[in-house]
Amino acid sequence: MKISNISLILAAAVSVTSLTGCGIYRKYDAKRVDSAIVKEYAEASAQIDSDTLAFGNRPWQEVFTDPLLADLITRALANNKDLRNAKLNIDIAHAQLKGARLSYLPSVALAPNGAGASYAGSDINWTYQLPLSVNWEIDAFGKLLNANRGAKVTEQQMRAVEQATRSQIIAGVAQCYYTIAALQAQLDLSRETAQLWKESVTVMKNLKEAGRLREDAVVQSQAQYYSIESSIADIELSLHEANNTLSLLLNTMPQSWNIPASASLVLPELRRTSVPMVELAARPDVRAAELSLAAAYYSTASARAAFYPAINITANGGFTNLLGSMIKNPGDWFYQLAGSLTAPLFARGQNIARLEAAKAQQKQALNNFEYALMSAAADVSDALTLYEKSSAKQHWLELQVNDLTKAVDITNELLLFDGSTTYLEVLTAQRNLLNAQTAQITTNLTAARSIINLYQNLGGGR
């Protein structure tokens, strides 16, 4: 085909393109999505890095300052299998993006061949050809363009997923760390209380022998001692499981971690009544949901592009001896140049079905993205409320423990020295103190978890 004919094909393609509009060429833009919450998100995304003092923007080393915890987090980020797989997913997506970009370039093939023939006993006549063929698809209708854009947002999505995984690992290690510390504190309290009750049982028996207490008081005291001893087994089991969970996060064999019972997370001052959209936009899982919508958008654009013709330019050239006669075949150079425009006449039904499916998947991605935004807002709101209520509860429990400690001392003195109180009052005071001390440990852990959850829910983990 002459070059002038190829030019005619290109001119026809350009004219067809001008009639089809720009729907298959337009980039994804969240501001054009028909959703109020997504448009609000799009406006907030531009401000993500402007608020460097936001809690979620702080590096994790500034939030978790305990040296032992920082060392465990560092080890987890270096060894965790889930994070390694997330990074490998980025490598896979990057390779796919590289392949999509290379599709713009011509494909080149070398296919040398030769043959020999003999007729009526004549000498074998050898023929050969050394052809080099080049095929180039002109992306006049956005097929390659949308495939490349889709591969690019997929790579970005995998990076967001990797960041979300990183944030989960940091939060997971911190949660396990303070859980183990709280369980160890509860175990120490229970063992100390069990020892005190054991001594109390001895005292009760002596008082019974002296005729100052009845048998039922001794029996109740022993029963309470047995109850405390039995609860220790449950705490030890929970502690064992928490240690194993931390071991898995660090990608190591199950072992016990020497975490002090006194470990505590310093709670920051947080005063807020709402969750700014800019903080939700910083969350990597929210970003991944948006990129999933962008990928679905480009899949729909690719499905639209399938309705339009494919334009290819083919060039062949090389060295051959097939240009002469059967008697004498001198070698010489040759070249061919051709262009083609292929329209999908009989695949329209399949293309319509693909486009309908792509549109439906894009709507699903939008629904998922909207839900991710609302779910993220709910997560942050829950963490803020839990932090606020836990802080208030810590204050009241501290006062309660102080008063109940005094109550136990007073009732014991009254029972032992002047007998003006009953053993039931002593038993009740001691039981109330143990319950309050246990609640205090649990509430301290809940407050620490609320801070960890809030940091993660605001996109923390940098």
Phi, psi and chi 1 to 4 in degrees:
 res  aa     phi    psi   chi1   chi2   chi3   chi4
   1 MET       -  138.3  179.6  179.8  -69.7      -
   2 LYS   -72.5  158.9  -65.1 -178.7  178.4  179.6
   3 ILE   -64.5  -32.8  -64.2  178.9      -      -
   4 SER   -63.2  -35.0   58.9      -      -      -
   5 ASN   -68.4  -38.9  -67.9  -23.2      -      -
   6 ILE   -61.7  -39.1  -62.8  176.1      -      -
   7 SER   -62.8  -35.9  -60.6      -      -      -
   8 LEU   -64.7  -39.4  -69.8  175.1      -      -
   9 ILE   -62.9  -44.0  -69.0  177.0      -      -
  10 LEU   -64.9  -39.5  -65.5  176.4      -      -
  11 ALA   -64.1  -39.4      -      -      -      -
  12 ALA   -64.8  -39.6      -      -      -      -
  13 ALA   -64.0  -40.9      -      -      -      -
  14 VAL   -64.8  -40.2  171.4      -      -      -
  15 SER   -66.0  -38.0   63.5      -      -      -
  16 VAL   -65.9  -40.4  171.8      -      -      -
  17 THR   -61.1  -40.0  -57.7      -      -      -
  18 SER   -65.9  -23.4   63.4      -      -      -
  19 LEU   -84.8  -21.4  -64.3  175.2      -      -
  20 THR   -86.0  -11.4   61.0      -      -      -
  21 GLY    84.3 -173.8      -      -      -      -
  22 CYS  -109.9   15.9   59.8      -      -      -
  23 GLY   -61.0  -32.6      -      -      -      -
  24 ILE   -88.5   -3.9   55.9  178.2      -      -
  25 TYR  -109.7  -15.7  -54.1  103.7      -      -
  26 ARG   -70.1  138.6 -178.6 -179.6  -64.6  172.1
  27 LYS   -75.7  154.3  -81.5 -171.7  173.6 -176.3
  28 TYR   -66.4  135.6  164.1   82.8      -      -
  29 ASP  -143.2  116.8 -173.2   -6.9      -      -
  30 ALA   -60.4  -25.3      -      -      -      -
  31 LYS   -68.6  -20.9  -64.7  179.7 -179.4  178.9
  32 ARG   -93.2   -3.0  -68.7 -162.1  -58.7  -95.8
  33 VAL   -72.5  137.5  176.8      -      -      -
  34 ASP   -80.3   71.1 -173.3   17.9      -      -
  35 SER  -159.0  125.1  169.9      -      -      -
  36 ALA   -64.7  -41.6      -      -      -      -
  37 ILE   -69.7  -33.8 -169.9  173.0      -      -
  38 VAL   -70.2  -38.1  173.2      -      -      -
  39 LYS   -65.0  -38.9  -69.7  179.4  179.4  176.9
  40 GLU   -63.2  -39.8 -177.6 -176.5   -4.4      -
  41 TYR   -62.8  -42.2  163.7   87.5      -      -
  42 ALA   -61.5  -39.7      -      -      -      -
  43 GLU   -69.0  -35.7  -65.5  174.8   -2.8      -
  44 ALA   -74.5  -27.4      -      -      -      -
  45 SER   -59.8  -31.5  -64.0      -      -      -
  46 ALA   -71.4  -11.7      -      -      -      -
  47 GLN  -108.6    9.5  -51.1  172.3   29.8      -
  48 ILE   -57.7  -46.3  -69.4  177.1      -      -
  49 ASP   -87.7    0.0  -62.9  -34.3      -      -
  50 SER   -78.3  -30.8   61.1      -      -      -
  51 ASP   -98.2   83.0 -170.9    3.2      -      -
  52 THR   -74.0  -15.7   56.4      -      -      -
  53 LEU   -90.1   -3.1  -62.5  178.6      -      -
  54 ALA   -61.6  146.3      -      -      -      -
  55 PHE   -58.0  -42.5 -172.8   50.0      -      -
  56 GLY   -70.5  -16.6      -      -      -      -
  57 ASN   -86.4   -9.6  -79.5  -14.3      -      -
  58 ARG   -72.8  139.9  -60.5 -178.9 -169.6  177.0
  59 PRO   -61.5  148.8  -21.7   32.3      -      -
  60 TRP   -63.1  -25.8   66.4  -96.6      -      -
  61 GLN   -65.9  -24.1  -65.8   89.9  -18.5      -
  62 GLU   -83.9  -19.8  -65.5 -178.2    5.4      -
  63 VAL   -91.0  -44.5  178.2      -      -      -
  64 PHE  -107.8   89.5  -54.0  114.0      -      -
  65 THR   -91.4   -7.4   56.5      -      -      -
  66 ASP   -61.8  120.8 -173.8  -44.7      -      -
  67 PRO   -57.1  -41.2  -23.0   33.9      -      -
  68 LEU   -66.1  -43.2  178.1   56.4      -      -
  69 LEU   -64.2  -42.0  173.2   57.4      -      -
  70 ALA   -60.3  -38.9      -      -      -      -
  71 ASP   -66.0  -40.8  177.8   65.0      -      -
  72 LEU   -66.1  -39.6  -67.3  174.3      -      -
  73 ILE   -64.3  -43.0  -68.1  176.2      -      -
  74 THR   -60.5  -42.7  -58.6      -      -      -
  75 ARG   -65.6  -39.3  -69.0  172.2   59.6 -179.0
  76 ALA   -65.9  -42.0      -      -      -      -
  77 LEU   -66.2  -26.2  -67.0  177.2      -      -
  78 ALA   -84.1  -27.9      -      -      -      -
  79 ASN  -118.0  -15.2  -59.7  -34.7      -      -
  80 ASN   -62.2  131.8 -173.9  -90.2      -      -
  81 LYS   -68.5  -39.5  -69.7  -67.0 -174.5 -177.5
  82 ASP   -61.3  -41.1  -69.6  -24.2      -      -
  83 LEU   -68.2  -38.4 -172.8   57.5      -      -
  84 ARG   -61.7  -43.3  -72.8 -177.3 -179.9  179.0
  85 ASN   -65.2  -36.9  -72.6  -25.2      -      -
  86 ALA   -63.0  -39.6      -      -      -      -
  87 LYS   -68.2  -35.8  -68.6  179.0  179.0  178.6
  88 LEU   -66.8  -33.5  -71.1  173.5      -      -
  89 ASN   -63.0  -33.5  -75.6  -25.4      -      -
  90 ILE   -65.1  -42.6  -64.9  176.8      -      -
  91 ASP   -61.5  -41.0  -65.7  -20.7      -      -
  92 ILE   -63.0  -47.3  -65.6  171.2      -      -
  93 ALA   -64.0  -36.6      -      -      -      -
  94 HIS   -65.8  -39.6 -178.2   71.3      -      -
  95 ALA   -64.6  -39.9      -      -      -      -
  96 GLN   -65.6  -37.5  -67.4  171.8  -19.6      -
  97 LEU   -65.0  -40.8  174.0   59.5      -      -
  98 LYS   -61.0  -41.2 -173.9 -174.9  -63.0 -176.2
  99 GLY   -64.2  -38.9      -      -      -      -
 100 ALA   -65.1  -38.5      -      -      -      -
 101 ARG   -69.2  -37.6  -73.0  174.2  175.3  170.8
 102 LEU   -68.3  -17.3  -69.0  174.9      -      -
 103 SER   -68.0  -15.9   62.7      -      -      -
 104 TYR   -70.9  -24.3  -75.6  105.2      -      -
 105 LEU   -83.8  154.1  -58.7  177.2      -      -
 106 PRO   -65.4  150.5  -16.3   28.9      -      -
 107 SER   -94.1  137.9   61.0      -      -      -
 108 VAL  -122.2  133.9 -178.4      -      -      -
 109 ALA  -135.6  139.4      -      -      -      -
 110 LEU  -116.7  122.2  175.6   64.8      -      -
 111 ALA  -134.1   74.1      -      -      -      -
 112 PRO   -66.8  146.6   23.3  -32.3      -      -
 113 ASN  -151.8  158.1   60.7   81.3      -      -
 114 GLY  -153.1  158.3      -      -      -      -
 115 ALA  -155.3  155.9      -      -      -      -
 116 GLY  -130.7  146.0      -      -      -      -
 117 ALA  -142.6  143.8      -      -      -      -
 118 SER  -130.3  133.9  173.8      -      -      -
 119 TYR  -124.3  126.5  -60.5   95.6      -      -
 120 ALA    54.1   42.0      -      -      -      -
 121 GLY    79.7    6.8      -      -      -      -
 122 SER   -72.4  168.3   64.3      -      -      -
 123 ASP   -62.6  150.7  -66.0  -23.2      -      -
 124 ILE   -66.7  128.5  -64.2  178.3      -      -
 125 ASN   -98.9  114.0 -177.9   34.7      -      -
 126 TRP   -92.6  135.5  -67.4   98.2      -      -
 127 THR  -124.4  150.2   60.4      -      -      -
 128 TYR  -149.1  160.6   60.1   87.8      -      -
 129 GLN  -150.5  133.7 -171.6  173.9   11.4      -
 130 LEU  -119.5   78.7  -59.6  173.5      -      -
 131 PRO   -90.8  147.5   33.0  -32.7      -      -
 132 LEU  -123.4  118.0 -175.7   68.2      -      -
 133 SER  -112.2  140.6   61.6      -      -      -
 134 VAL  -126.3  129.5  178.6      -      -      -
 135 ASN  -125.9  129.6 -176.7   63.1      -      -
 136 TRP  -131.6  119.0 -178.6   32.2      -      -
 137 GLU   -92.0  121.5 -179.2  179.1   -3.0      -
 138 ILE   -83.8  123.0  -59.7  176.7      -      -
 139 ASP   -85.6   69.0 -169.5   30.5      -      -
 140 ALA   -78.6  -20.5      -      -      -      -
 141 PHE  -120.2   19.4  -58.9  103.3      -      -
 142 GLY    78.7   13.2      -      -      -      -
 143 LYS   -64.6  -52.1  -64.5  177.9 -178.3  178.0
 144 LEU   -70.7  -34.7  -58.8 -179.4      -      -
 145 LEU   -60.3  -48.4  173.6   65.9      -      -
 146 ASN   -70.7  -33.2  -73.9  -62.4      -      -
 147 ALA   -64.3  -40.4      -      -      -      -
 148 ASN   -66.7  -43.7 -179.0   61.3      -      -
 149 ARG   -64.7  -40.3  -73.0  174.2  174.3  174.5
 150 GLY   -62.7  -41.2      -      -      -      -
 151 ALA   -65.8  -35.1      -      -      -      -
 152 LYS   -66.9  -45.3 -175.1  175.1 -178.8  179.2
 153 VAL   -70.6  -27.5  -61.9      -      -      -
 154 THR   -65.8  -40.6  -61.8      -      -      -
 155 GLU   -63.2  -42.7 -177.3 -168.2   26.5      -
 156 GLN   -62.7  -37.4  -66.0  172.0  -14.0      -
 157 GLN   -63.9  -41.7 -177.4 -176.5   14.6      -
 158 MET   -65.2  -33.0  -68.7  -58.9  101.8      -
 159 ARG   -67.9  -38.3  -66.5 -172.2 -176.9  -81.1
 160 ALA   -66.8  -39.3      -      -      -      -
 161 VAL   -64.5  -38.6  170.4      -      -      -
 162 GLU   -63.2  -40.5 -173.2  -93.4  -16.5      -
 163 GLN   -66.9  -38.8  177.4   60.1   34.6      -
 164 ALA   -64.4  -40.3      -      -      -      -
 165 THR   -64.2  -41.0  -56.2      -      -      -
 166 ARG   -60.6  -45.0  175.9 -175.8  172.6   87.3
 167 SER   -62.5  -40.2 -179.6      -      -      -
 168 GLN   -64.6  -38.9  -69.7  171.5   -4.3      -
 169 ILE   -67.3  -44.4  -68.6  170.0      -      -
 170 ILE   -58.9  -47.9  -67.2  171.6      -      -
 171 ALA   -65.5  -38.7      -      -      -      -
 172 GLY   -64.3  -42.5      -      -      -      -
 173 VAL   -65.6  -42.0  172.4      -      -      -
 174 ALA   -64.4  -41.0      -      -      -      -
 175 GLN   -61.2  -46.8  -66.3  -84.9   14.4      -
 176 CYS   -63.7  -39.8  -76.1      -      -      -
 177 TYR   -59.0  -52.0 -176.4   83.9      -      -
 178 TYR   -76.6  -24.0  -69.8  110.2      -      -
 179 THR   -66.8  -45.3  -63.0      -      -      -
 180 ILE   -62.4  -41.3  -68.2  172.7      -      -
 181 ALA   -62.4  -42.6      -      -      -      -
 182 ALA   -67.2  -41.9      -      -      -      -
 183 LEU   -64.6  -38.1  -71.5  170.4      -      -
 184 GLN   -65.5  -39.7 -171.6   61.8   55.5      -
 185 ALA   -64.7  -41.0      -      -      -      -
 186 GLN   -67.1  -37.0 -168.4  172.5  -10.0      -
 187 LEU   -66.2  -43.7 -177.2   60.1      -      -
 188 ASP   -61.7  -41.9  -67.0  -16.7      -      -
 189 LEU   -63.0  -44.4  172.8   63.4      -      -
 190 SER   -65.9  -41.1  -64.1      -      -      -
 191 ARG   -66.4  -40.6  -73.9  173.3  174.7  170.3
 192 GLU   -65.2  -41.8 -179.6 -178.0  -11.0      -
 193 THR   -67.0  -39.7  -56.0      -      -      -
 194 ALA   -60.9  -40.6      -      -      -      -
 195 GLN   -64.7  -40.3 -178.8   60.8   33.3      -
 196 LEU   -65.4  -39.9  -68.2  175.0      -      -
 197 TRP   -68.6  -35.2  -86.5   94.4      -      -
 198 LYS   -62.3  -43.3 -175.1  176.9 -178.8 -179.5
 199 GLU   -66.1  -35.7  -64.2  172.3   -0.7      -
 200 SER   -64.7  -37.9  177.7      -      -      -
 201 VAL   -61.5  -41.1  169.5      -      -      -
 202 THR   -62.2  -42.4  -58.1      -      -      -
 203 VAL   -63.3  -41.9  172.6      -      -      -
 204 MET   -62.6  -39.1  -65.1  -60.0  169.8      -
 205 LYS   -65.5  -39.8  -71.1 -179.8  178.4  179.8
 206 ASN   -65.0  -40.3  -67.2  -25.8      -      -
 207 LEU   -66.1  -33.7  -69.4  174.5      -      -
 208 LYS   -66.9  -42.1  173.9 -176.3  172.8  -65.3
 209 GLU   -62.9  -30.8  -68.0  -63.6  -30.9      -
 210 ALA   -83.3   -1.1      -      -      -      -
 211 GLY    80.6   15.3      -      -      -      -
 212 ARG   -95.2  -15.4  -63.3 -178.4   56.3 -174.8
 213 LEU  -132.8  155.7  -72.9  178.8      -      -
 214 ARG   -90.4  168.8  -62.8 -176.8  -54.8 -179.4
 215 GLU   -62.1  -36.4  178.6   70.4   22.1      -
 216 ASP   -63.8  -30.2   60.8  -36.0      -      -
 217 ALA   -66.7  -40.3      -      -      -      -
 218 VAL   -66.1  -43.7  177.2      -      -      -
 219 VAL   -62.4  -44.8  172.4      -      -      -
 220 GLN   -63.7  -38.7  -70.3 -174.5   47.1      -
 221 SER   -63.4  -43.3 -179.5      -      -      -
 222 GLN   -63.8  -41.3  -73.8 -173.5  147.3      -
 223 ALA   -62.4  -40.1      -      -      -      -
 224 GLN   -65.9  -37.9 -176.0   64.6   26.9      -
 225 TYR   -62.7  -44.2  166.7   69.3      -      -
 226 TYR   -62.9  -38.3  -62.3  150.4      -      -
 227 SER   -62.4  -42.6  175.0      -      -      -
 228 ILE   -65.5  -42.5  -63.9  172.2      -      -
 229 GLU   -61.4  -39.4  -74.7  -73.2   -0.8      -
 230 SER   -68.9  -33.0   65.3      -      -      -
 231 SER   -68.4  -25.4   68.4      -      -      -
 232 ILE   -62.3  -37.5  -69.1  176.9      -      -
 233 ALA   -62.2  -40.2      -      -      -      -
 234 ASP   -65.2  -41.0  -67.3  -27.8      -      -
 235 ILE   -65.6  -42.1  -61.8  172.4      -      -
 236 GLU   -63.1  -36.9  -70.4  175.3  -23.7      -
 237 LEU   -65.0  -45.8  175.5   59.3      -      -
 238 SER   -62.6  -38.0  -62.2      -      -      -
 239 LEU   -65.7  -40.4 -175.1   59.6      -      -
 240 HIS   -61.8  -43.7  174.7   79.2      -      -
 241 GLU   -66.4  -39.8  -67.4  172.7  -13.1      -
 242 ALA   -65.2  -38.6      -      -      -      -
 243 ASN   -63.2  -40.6  -84.0  -64.3      -      -
 244 ASN   -66.1  -38.9  -76.1  -11.1      -      -
 245 THR   -62.7  -43.1  -59.5      -      -      -
 246 LEU   -64.2  -37.2 -178.1   57.8      -      -
 247 SER   -62.4  -41.2  -61.1      -      -      -
 248 LEU   -65.2  -40.0  -71.6  175.3      -      -
 249 LEU   -62.0  -33.5  -74.8  171.2      -      -
 250 LEU   -89.8    2.4  -88.0   65.7      -      -
 251 ASN    57.2   50.1 -168.0   35.7      -      -
 252 THR  -135.5  166.0 -173.2      -      -      -
 253 MET   -65.3  150.8  -66.5  -61.8  -69.9      -
 254 PRO   -56.0  134.5  -26.0   34.3      -      -
 255 GLN  -158.0  167.9   58.0 -176.5  -79.2      -
 256 SER   -93.6  135.6  -65.0      -      -      -
 257 TRP  -104.6  130.8  -59.8   92.4      -      -
 258 ASN   -83.1   81.5 -171.6   20.5      -      -
 259 ILE  -106.5  125.7  -62.9  173.7      -      -
 260 PRO   -67.1  143.2   23.6  -33.2      -      -
 261 ALA   -66.3  -19.5      -      -      -      -
 262 SER   -83.4   -3.9   59.2      -      -      -
 263 ALA   -60.2  132.1      -      -      -      -
 264 SER  -146.2  152.3   60.9      -      -      -
 265 LEU   -99.6  124.1  178.9   60.3      -      -
 266 VAL   -70.9  122.4  178.2      -      -      -
 267 LEU   -85.4  127.9  -53.8 -177.2      -      -
 268 PRO   -77.5  166.3   30.3  -35.0      -      -
 269 GLU   -84.8  117.9  -71.2  -67.5  -27.8      -
 270 LEU  -125.9  120.9  -64.1  174.3      -      -
 271 ARG  -129.2  104.0  -66.2  -71.0 -175.7  -91.6
 272 ARG  -157.0  154.8   56.5 -156.2  -50.5  173.9
 273 THR  -118.0  -11.1   57.8      -      -      -
 274 SER  -145.6  172.0   61.7      -      -      -
 275 VAL  -112.8  108.0 -176.8      -      -      -
 276 PRO   -62.8  141.0  -19.7   31.7      -      -
 277 MET   -61.5  -29.2  178.5   61.5   75.9      -
 278 VAL   -62.7  -31.2   66.0      -      -      -
 279 GLU   -73.7  -35.0  -67.4 -174.3  -31.3      -
 280 LEU   -68.6  -35.5  -60.2 -177.7      -      -
 281 ALA   -66.4  -20.1      -      -      -      -
 282 ALA   -79.9  -12.1      -      -      -      -
 283 ARG   -71.5  129.8  -76.5  180.0   52.4  148.0
 284 PRO   -66.4  -31.3   20.8  -31.2      -      -
 285 ASP   -70.8  -33.3   56.9  -23.7      -      -
 286 VAL   -67.2  -42.6  170.4      -      -      -
 287 ARG   -61.4  -40.0  177.0   61.9  176.7  158.3
 288 ALA   -63.7  -38.3      -      -      -      -
 289 ALA   -65.3  -38.1      -      -      -      -
 290 GLU   -67.3  -41.5 -172.9 -149.6    4.4      -
 291 LEU   -65.6  -30.1  -69.2  169.1      -      -
 292 SER   -63.8  -38.1  178.7      -      -      -
 293 LEU   -65.9  -41.2  173.1   60.3      -      -
 294 ALA   -62.8  -41.3      -      -      -      -
 295 ALA   -63.5  -39.9      -      -      -      -
 296 ALA   -65.4  -35.8      -      -      -      -
 297 TYR   -61.5  -44.5  171.6   86.4      -      -
 298 TYR   -72.3  -28.7  -70.9  125.6      -      -
 299 SER   -65.3  -39.4  -66.0      -      -      -
 300 THR   -65.5  -42.0  -57.5      -      -      -
 301 ALA   -62.7  -38.4      -      -      -      -
 302 SER   -65.3  -38.2  -64.7      -      -      -
 303 ALA   -65.3  -35.2      -      -      -      -
 304 ARG   -68.4  -40.1  -72.5 -165.6  177.4   98.5
 305 ALA   -64.7  -23.1      -      -      -      -
 306 ALA   -66.3  -15.9      -      -      -      -
 307 PHE   -76.3  -15.5  -74.9   89.8      -      -
 308 TYR  -101.6  158.8  -56.1  109.1      -      -
 309 PRO   -64.7  158.6  -18.9   31.1      -      -
 310 ALA  -101.1  130.5      -      -      -      -
 311 ILE  -111.2  123.7  -56.8  173.0      -      -
 312 ASN  -130.2  139.5  -70.7  -84.1      -      -
 313 ILE  -115.5  127.4  -65.1  177.4      -      -
 314 THR  -120.8  134.4  -56.2      -      -      -
 315 ALA  -128.4  134.2      -      -      -      -
 316 ASN  -129.0  139.5  -66.2  -76.7      -      -
 317 GLY  -162.2  161.7      -      -      -      -
 318 GLY   163.6 -158.1      -      -      -      -
 319 PHE  -123.1  134.2 -166.7   78.7      -      -
 320 THR  -152.4  162.0 -177.3      -      -      -
 321 ASN  -113.7   19.3   69.4  -17.7      -      -
 322 LEU   -87.4    5.7  -66.4  175.9      -      -
 323 LEU   -88.1  -12.8  -58.9  176.0      -      -
 324 GLY   -96.3 -157.2      -      -      -      -
 325 SER   -94.5  177.8   64.6      -      -      -
 326 MET   -70.0  -22.6  -67.7  -63.8  -64.7      -
 327 ILE   -85.7  -42.2  -61.3  175.6      -      -
 328 LYS  -133.9  120.5 -176.7  179.3 -179.8 -177.9
 329 ASN  -119.2   82.2  -67.1  -32.7      -      -
 330 PRO   -72.4  144.1   29.3  -34.8      -      -
 331 GLY   -75.3  146.1      -      -      -      -
 332 ASP  -159.8  168.2 -155.3  -10.7      -      -
 333 TRP   -88.2  152.8  -65.5   94.5      -      -
 334 PHE  -145.1  159.5   75.4   95.9      -      -
 335 TYR  -152.0  152.7   72.0   91.3      -      -
 336 GLN  -138.5  144.0  -63.3  174.0  -29.6      -
 337 LEU  -135.8  128.7 -173.6   62.8      -      -
 338 ALA  -144.2  156.5      -      -      -      -
 339 GLY  -135.1  149.2      -      -      -      -
 340 SER  -144.2  148.4   64.8      -      -      -
 341 LEU  -128.2  114.3 -172.1  150.4      -      -
 342 THR  -112.3  119.1  -53.7      -      -      -
 343 ALA  -101.8  138.3      -      -      -      -
 344 PRO   -79.4   78.6   30.0  -33.3      -      -
 345 LEU   -72.6  -41.7  -63.2  179.2      -      -
 346 PHE  -102.4    6.6  -62.8  102.1      -      -
 347 ALA  -110.7   13.9      -      -      -      -
 348 ARG   -62.7  -39.4 -179.1  173.4  177.1   80.0
 349 GLY   -62.7  -42.8      -      -      -      -
 350 GLN   -64.7  -39.7  -65.4  178.5   -6.7      -
 351 ASN   -65.7  -37.9  -70.3  -23.5      -      -
 352 ILE   -63.0  -43.6  -69.3  175.1      -      -
 353 ALA   -63.0  -42.2      -      -      -      -
 354 ARG   -63.4  -40.8  -68.2 -166.5 -168.8   98.7
 355 LEU   -66.1  -41.7  179.1   58.3      -      -
 356 GLU   -62.3  -42.1  -69.7  176.1  -10.9      -
 357 ALA   -64.8  -41.4      -      -      -      -
 358 ALA   -63.8  -40.3      -      -      -      -
 359 LYS   -63.3  -42.1  -72.8 -179.2  176.7  179.4
 360 ALA   -64.1  -41.4      -      -      -      -
 361 GLN   -66.0  -33.7  -69.4  170.9  -14.0      -
 362 GLN   -66.9  -39.0 -175.4  175.5  -18.6      -
 363 LYS   -64.9  -39.6  -69.6  179.4 -179.9  178.1
 364 GLN   -61.2  -43.9  -74.9 -179.1  -26.7      -
 365 ALA   -62.4  -37.3      -      -      -      -
 366 LEU   -65.8  -44.7  175.3   57.9      -      -
 367 ASN   -59.3  -43.3  -68.3  -23.6      -      -
 368 ASN   -64.8  -38.0  -67.2  -22.5      -      -
 369 PHE   -67.4  -44.4 -178.5   34.3      -      -
 370 GLU   -60.9  -42.1  -70.6  176.4  -28.4      -
 371 TYR   -66.2  -38.0 -178.8   80.1      -      -
 372 ALA   -61.1  -39.5      -      -      -      -
 373 LEU   -65.8  -46.5  -75.7  169.9      -      -
 374 MET   -67.3  -38.9  -68.7 -177.0  -72.5      -
 375 SER   -65.5  -39.7  177.6      -      -      -
 376 ALA   -63.3  -41.1      -      -      -      -
 377 ALA   -62.7  -40.3      -      -      -      -
 378 ALA   -66.4  -39.8      -      -      -      -
 379 ASP   -61.1  -46.7  -70.7  -18.3      -      -
 380 VAL   -65.7  -42.0  175.5      -      -      -
 381 SER   -61.3  -42.2  177.5      -      -      -
 382 ASP   -63.7  -43.4  -71.3  -16.3      -      -
 383 ALA   -64.9  -40.2      -      -      -      -
 384 LEU   -64.0  -44.5  -76.6  170.5      -      -
 385 THR   -65.2  -42.8  -57.7      -      -      -
 386 LEU   -62.6  -40.3 -177.1   59.5      -      -
 387 TYR   -62.4  -45.8  165.5   76.5      -      -
 388 GLU   -63.4  -47.4  178.3 -175.5   -8.8      -
 389 LYS   -69.7  -36.5  -59.0  -55.0  178.8 -176.0
 390 SER   -66.4  -39.2  -62.5      -      -      -
 391 SER   -62.4  -42.8  -61.2      -      -      -
 392 ALA   -65.9  -40.2      -      -      -      -
 393 LYS   -66.0  -36.7 -170.1  174.7 -180.0  179.7
 394 GLN   -58.4  -41.5  -78.0  177.7  -52.8      -
 395 HIS   -61.6  -47.7  169.9   70.4      -      -
 396 TRP   -70.4  -35.3  -63.0  115.6      -      -
 397 LEU   -68.0  -35.8  -78.6  172.9      -      -
 398 GLU   -61.0  -43.1 -176.3  178.0   -0.7      -
 399 LEU   -64.9  -39.5  -63.7  177.3      -      -
 400 GLN   -64.9  -44.7 -177.1 -172.7   24.8      -
 401 VAL   -61.7  -41.6  168.1      -      -      -
 402 ASN   -60.9  -44.5  -69.6  -23.5      -      -
 403 ASP   -69.9  -39.4  -74.8  -12.1      -      -
 404 LEU   -68.9  -32.0  -73.0  174.2      -      -
 405 THR   -62.8  -42.3  -59.1      -      -      -
 406 LYS   -63.9  -39.3  -64.8  176.4 -177.2  177.8
 407 ALA   -63.4  -39.7      -      -      -      -
 408 VAL   -64.0  -44.4  169.2      -      -      -
 409 ASP   -62.1  -42.0  -67.0  -22.1      -      -
 410 ILE   -66.2  -47.0  -67.4  171.4      -      -
 411 THR   -66.3  -36.0   53.3      -      -      -
 412 ASN   -64.8  -42.4  -81.7  -31.4      -      -
 413 GLU   -64.3  -42.4  -70.4  178.6    1.3      -
 414 LEU   -63.8  -38.1  -67.6  175.2      -      -
 415 LEU   -71.4  -43.1  176.3   65.4      -      -
 416 LEU   -79.6  -31.5  -65.0  175.4      -      -
 417 PHE  -104.7  -37.6  -64.0  107.5      -      -
 418 ASP  -126.2   -3.6   60.9   11.8      -      -
 419 GLY    63.3   24.1      -      -      -      -
 420 SER   -84.4    1.2   59.9      -      -      -
 421 THR  -132.2  167.2 -172.7      -      -      -
 422 THR  -100.7  162.0   64.8      -      -      -
 423 TYR   -64.0  -32.0  170.6   74.1      -      -
 424 LEU   -58.2  -38.8 -179.4   59.2      -      -
 425 GLU   -67.2  -39.4  -68.2  176.3  -21.8      -
 426 VAL   -63.8  -46.3  174.5      -      -      -
 427 LEU   -60.4  -43.7 -179.5   64.8      -      -
 428 THR   -64.3  -42.7  -58.9      -      -      -
 429 ALA   -63.7  -42.6      -      -      -      -
 430 GLN   -67.6  -40.0  -69.1  176.0  -27.1      -
 431 ARG   -65.8  -41.9 -175.3 -174.8  -64.1  113.8
 432 ASN   -63.0  -38.9  -71.1  -19.4      -      -
 433 LEU   -64.7  -44.5  175.8   59.8      -      -
 434 LEU   -61.2  -43.3  176.2   60.6      -      -
 435 ASN   -63.3  -41.1  -68.4  -22.2      -      -
 436 ALA   -67.3  -40.6      -      -      -      -
 437 GLN   -65.2  -40.0  -70.4  173.0  -36.9      -
 438 THR   -65.0  -42.1  -57.6      -      -      -
 439 ALA   -63.6  -34.9      -      -      -      -
 440 GLN   -65.3  -43.7 -170.3  176.5   36.9      -
 441 ILE   -62.5  -45.0  -66.4  172.7      -      -
 442 THR   -63.7  -41.3  -57.4      -      -      -
 443 THR   -67.6  -38.0  -57.8      -      -      -
 444 ASN   -60.7  -40.9  -69.1  -18.3      -      -
 445 LEU   -67.0  -41.4  174.4   59.7      -      -
 446 THR   -61.4  -40.9  -59.2      -      -      -
 447 ALA   -63.8  -41.7      -      -      -      -
 448 ALA   -64.9  -41.3      -      -      -      -
 449 ARG   -64.2  -36.2  -76.0  178.5  171.4  175.5
 450 SER   -63.7  -38.6   68.4      -      -      -
 451 ILE   -67.6  -42.8  -68.9  -60.9      -      -
 452 ILE   -62.7  -44.5  -63.8  169.0      -      -
 453 ASN   -63.6  -41.2  -71.6  -22.3      -      -
 454 LEU   -63.7  -43.2 -179.0   60.9      -      -
 455 TYR   -60.8  -44.9 -178.9   63.2      -      -
 456 GLN   -66.9  -42.3 -179.6 -175.1   -2.5      -
 457 ASN   -69.1  -17.5  -69.5  -28.2      -      -
 458 LEU   -96.8   14.8  -68.1  176.6      -      -
 459 GLY    87.4   15.3      -      -      -      -
 460 GLY   -68.4  162.1      -      -      -      -
 461 GLY   124.3   18.0      -      -      -      -
 462 ARG   -74.1      -  -71.1  170.0  175.2   76.1
